[in-house]
Amino acid sequence: LSLVGAGSCLETLEKGKPLIVVINDKLMDNHQLELAKQLHRDGYVLYCNCSTLVETLQSMDLSALKPFPPGQPEKFASFLDKVLGLQ
């Protein structure tokens, strides 16, 4: 269970833990919701807001969640090298 923050979500997912993301509805320009929706569409998390948390907990099926793929920092480093003209 996590209040959404990109770092918190990724850290939890990278450790192979199932995750329910609880959205803060009071935020303007809600990037939390965008992140949670995308991770949900990809099959990695469940998400809800505070008013639907109990319902989500009662109906959740954590076995339906897919494992999050491991990071590939070497690909990002290679991309940066190309962009910066170091390669």
C-alpha positions as CSV (number, residue, x, y, z in Angstrom):
1,L,0.0,0.0,0.0
2,S,1.5,3.3,-1.0
3,L,0.6,7.0,-1.3
4,V,1.8,7.6,-4.8
5,G,5.2,8.9,-5.4
6,A,7.2,7.7,-8.5
7,G,10.2,6.7,-6.4
8,S,8.1,4.8,-3.8
9,C,6.2,3.0,-6.5
10,L,9.3,1.9,-8.4
11,E,11.2,0.9,-5.3
12,T,8.3,-1.3,-4.2
13,L,7.8,-2.8,-7.6
14,E,11.5,-3.5,-8.1
15,K,11.5,-5.4,-4.9
16,G,8.7,-7.7,-6.3
17,K,6.1,-6.6,-3.8
18,P,2.4,-6.3,-4.8
19,L,1.3,-2.7,-4.7
20,I,-2.0,-0.8,-4.1
21,V,-1.5,2.8,-4.9
22,V,-3.7,5.3,-3.0
23,I,-4.3,8.5,-4.9
24,N,-4.4,11.9,-3.2
25,D,-7.5,13.4,-4.9
26,K,-6.8,16.9,-3.5
27,L,-3.8,17.5,-5.6
28,M,-4.1,19.8,-8.6
29,D,-2.7,18.6,-11.9
30,N,-2.7,15.1,-10.5
31,H,0.4,13.3,-11.8
32,Q,-0.1,10.7,-9.1
33,L,-3.3,9.6,-10.9
34,E,-1.6,9.5,-14.3
35,L,1.3,7.3,-12.9
36,A,-1.1,5.0,-11.1
37,K,-3.4,4.6,-14.1
38,Q,-0.5,3.8,-16.4
39,L,1.0,1.2,-14.0
40,H,-2.4,-0.3,-13.6
41,R,-3.0,-0.5,-17.4
42,D,0.3,-2.2,-17.7
43,G,-0.8,-4.8,-15.0
44,Y,1.7,-3.9,-12.3
45,V,-0.5,-2.2,-9.6
46,L,-4.0,-1.8,-8.2
47,Y,-5.0,1.8,-7.4
48,C,-7.8,3.6,-5.6
49,N,-8.5,6.8,-3.6
50,C,-9.2,7.0,0.1
51,S,-12.9,6.7,-0.4
52,T,-12.6,3.4,-2.4
53,L,-9.8,1.9,-0.4
54,V,-11.9,-0.5,1.7
55,E,-13.8,-1.7,-1.5
56,T,-10.4,-2.2,-3.3
57,L,-9.0,-4.2,-0.4
58,Q,-12.1,-6.4,-0.3
59,S,-12.2,-7.1,-4.0
60,M,-8.5,-7.2,-4.9
61,D,-6.8,-10.1,-6.7
62,L,-3.1,-9.6,-6.2
63,S,-2.4,-12.8,-8.3
64,A,-3.6,-10.9,-11.4
65,L,-0.6,-8.4,-11.1
66,K,2.4,-8.9,-13.3
67,P,5.9,-8.8,-12.0
68,F,7.7,-5.5,-12.7
69,P,10.6,-5.9,-15.1
70,P,14.0,-5.2,-13.8
71,G,15.6,-1.8,-14.6
72,Q,18.2,-1.6,-17.4
73,P,20.5,1.3,-16.3
74,E,23.0,0.4,-19.0
75,K,20.5,1.3,-21.7
76,F,19.8,4.7,-20.1
77,A,23.6,5.3,-19.8
78,S,24.1,4.4,-23.5
79,F,21.2,6.7,-24.5
80,L,22.7,9.6,-22.5
81,D,26.1,9.0,-24.0
82,K,24.6,9.2,-27.5
83,V,22.6,12.4,-26.7
84,L,25.7,14.1,-25.2
85,G,27.9,13.0,-28.1
86,L,30.2,10.9,-25.9
87,Q,29.8,7.7,-27.9
